[in-house]
Amino acid sequence: MKLLWNKIWGLKVQNKVKHLVWKACKNSLPTKLNLVRRKVITDGRCDSCKQQHEDVTHALYGCPALDDFWKQTKTWNHGVLKKFISFLDLFDFILAGNSEVELFAMVIWNLWNRRNNLKLGKPSHPLDKVLEHSREQLLESHSSTLSLPIHRQQQAATWTTPEQ
Ligand SMILES: [Zn+2]
C-alpha cells in the first residue's frame, strides 16, 4: 500500500484528486453500500440504475448508467475494466500499463463529483462531456505547476538591493 500511495502521490494532478483515488483504493468512499455497512442508511442500491448495490467499483465504472461513457473512452478497454472487482486492483492495472494514469484519475474524480452533485440536485457536467472536461482540467493543472518555477525565477532575477 505504501508503494501504491507513493505512485499516487507522484501523479501530476491536484491533491484533492490524489486523495480521492487513494480513498477509492482503500474502499473508504461513502458509497451507498459503505453507508449501509456503517448503519447510516439501510438501502444500498445505486440511485442511477436502482438495480445493483453501489460499491466503489459500481459507482465509478460498473454501473450500467456509465456504460456508454466508458465505451466512448477508447484509452481504456471497458470490457477489461469491468472485470475488476476491486478498484485497488483496477488502479494497479492502470498504473502498470501506464495508460494515461493522470487522465484516468481526473475522470474518476469528475465521475465521483458528478455522482454527488446529482444526489444533491446540483448542476453537473453531462456524461459525454466528462472526458473532455477532465482533459482541460489536466492541462490547466499542468500549466499551473509548470509556471510556478518560472515565476520564482523572474522574481529572483528582478530583485535588486534597495537604494538608501
Ligand atoms: Zn448503478
Boltz pocket constraint, residues with backbone or C-beta under 6 A from the ligand:
constraints:
  - pocket:
      binder: B
      contacts: [[A, 46], [A, 47], [A, 48], [A, 49], [A, 50], [A, 51], [A, 52], [A, 58], [A, 62], [A, 63], [A, 64], [A, 65]]
      max_distance: 6.0
